[in-house]
Amino acid sequence: ADRCQVEGRLLLTLDRDFSNTIRYPPSQYPGFVVFRTRDQSKPALIEMARRLLPLMAEHSPQHQLWVVSDSHVRVRT
């Protein structure tokens, strides 16, 4: 998170700790995308990313937390 903050990069992760908005306030970071899925295989994650791309083309995750599950995307600012 610190490296992403310094470099202005979005963090995509499976680590649910980054969903903690008290520890990682989205307004103070370039943005987080946390994948929450039971199936963490490469094909499953690629499919989740493919579903996410159209949304990212329309909306920026900048300074937000996006939690991506198998069925939906939840956005927190």
Residue, then its C-alpha position, 0 to 999 in steps of 0.5 A: a500500500d505504501r509503495c502504491q501510495v508513493e507511486g500513485r498506483l492502484l492496488l489489486t489484491l486478494d488480501r481482505d485486510f485492504s478492505n479495512t477503511i479505518r486502516y487504509p482510508p481510500s481517500q489517502y491512497p490511489g485506490f484499492v480493488v479487493f477480489r473476494t472469491r472462493d476460487q482463486s485460480k488464475p482462470a477465475l481471477i482472469e474472468m473477474a478482471r474481465r467483468l471488471l474492465p467495462l466498469m473501470a472504463e466508465h468509472s475510476p477507482q481513484h481514491q476508492l475501495w472496490v470490493v469485487s465478488d463473484s456476483h457484484v462490485r461494491v464501491r466505498t469512498 
